[in-house]
Amino acid sequence: MRKLLTFIFSLFITGSLLAGGLVTNNNQSAMFTRLQNRNASTSIDAAYFNPAGLTRLGDGFFASINNQTITQTQKVISDYKYLTGTPKEYIGNVSAPIFPGIYLVYNTGKLSFSAGFNPIGGGGGAKYKTGLPSFEMNIADIPPSLTAQGIPTSQYSADIYFKGSSVYFGYQANVGYKINDNLSVAVGARLVSASNKYNGYLKNISINPNYPAFGASYNGAMVLASQFFTDGQTYLNGVSTQLSGTASSLQPLITGGAGGVLLSNGTAVGLTPTQVATLQGTISALGGNPAGMTIAQSQAFFSGASTSYGAKAGLMGENATASKDINVDASESGTGITPILSANFSPSDNLDIAVKYEFKTELNMKTKVVNGEGGGIFVDGQTVIADMPAMLSFGVDYRPIKKLLLSASFDEYFDKNVDYDGSATININEIDKNFVEYGLGAEYGLTEKLRISAGWAHTETGVNLNYQSDQSFSTNTDSFGAGFGYRITPMIDLNLGGQYTFYNDGKKPFDPRLSFDPSIYTETYKKVTWMVALGLDFYFGKK
């Protein structure tokens, strides 16, 4: 019998929460929410999207305060036949009521200085009240595995809960320079401070074995699996000891030269008829054939059976340990630096063309386990690789007339250069191509104060099936945003927007889990996200 339980917690909450790549958030302002395309921004949120474009603001001090409230529902559906209620649906709710974006800009002459703060990765918490398939399938395997070993078992139950939170705060600073009226450049860097927290448990694992040999209570009623395996270990150790004793009791006969005598003739060398019959019956009960077996061969048989039952007892002990209650209270934290280069080209007053390159962020996360509650997965002091990929962005803003703004954007995340398996010693190919994102948006001024906008953005993931799991999955998306801007005063702009993101369903087939059952199974991954955003822009200078 193989070891039945392995409790798995992973980093499924550490990816991007909305727009962006696998681990990068790109939805960093209320203006983005209502337009979906800001790569060529020359407004205050350009402190993130297009630092070189900030020189277009003119001299003065500028500030922008934004918040987005984001809700995401993740669903994993498994048709693994041993799960109770197959196909079984697992629902995870991700919530980020506060997703801030704060930007400060100071321009003087040809120079522009800016700073920004936002959740560049993660930003929310995920809660799975019934766990995930990877948590439950190991428990679901217990009944069929025991049944295959001659211990009829048909049901299981457990209390499973997982909650995790993740946020990668980005602290960014840029310096821009206006080369001439048409071209500006900027250089900057972002300090990424990352933190993941995990809390959960797997407890009260119960089964209904019908095997009174391990104890009178095991007659088909629900019992704790750990107690059943503990009693099984005790029973099998007892059998092993008895068989070892039987093998030892034959040693004097062998030492006396009777090892070659047939067991059936054992009475000729001092065994009683009852002893002979008992030895033969035991050999038959254990699957052997006593006919023609010598006393020496009988001893070897009992010795081998003792070893076998001892090994089974050891495995029962492992299963007893693995099926005990597990609690997890762990965290991961680390910091990294992202160098950033950008340029903005304005061949005319109504056209801006922007390009930005963010270098790869090397990020090593150190694990901390509270009170030894690592669940067998988290190891205190262990380092996990959580690098963020380099990113290349292009954007175009065009005003064919004063009231109308047309925006287009394109982003590529260089995922093929990132070790997403998280380990320096493991090399799993999870990426086939780089993640890309592109879209279009438009804003129209209804009045001097009121502007309406809408936009669309599409993403194409580059992951392969090795990446996809119930803990972390990525599929193509389409996002639609809309909203309005209102000029409260010449110095203050209000932006309000909403967004809904559609995710393509993902599917992954799995090989059989149990050696005696060749059945394959499939997991289906679903996700939807919606959000609202509010922002205030302040202009303390010539606009």
GIBELJO-V437001 format. One record per helix or strand of 2 or more residues. SS is the DSSP state (hx for helix, st for strand). FROM is the first residue (numbers start at 1). LEN is the number of residues. If there is no record, write none. Layout:
# GIBELJO-V437001
SS/FROM/LEN
SS/FROM/LEN
This chain:
# GIBELJO-V437001
hx/30/6
hx/46/4
hx/51/7
st/60/19
st/88/21
st/111/18
hx/133/16
st/156/23
st/183/25
hx/212/3
st/223/2
hx/225/25
hx/251/8
hx/263/7
hx/273/13
hx/295/28
st/326/23
st/351/8
st/364/11
st/383/3
st/391/11
st/404/10
hx/415/3
st/435/11
st/450/11
st/477/13
st/492/12
st/506/5
st/521/21
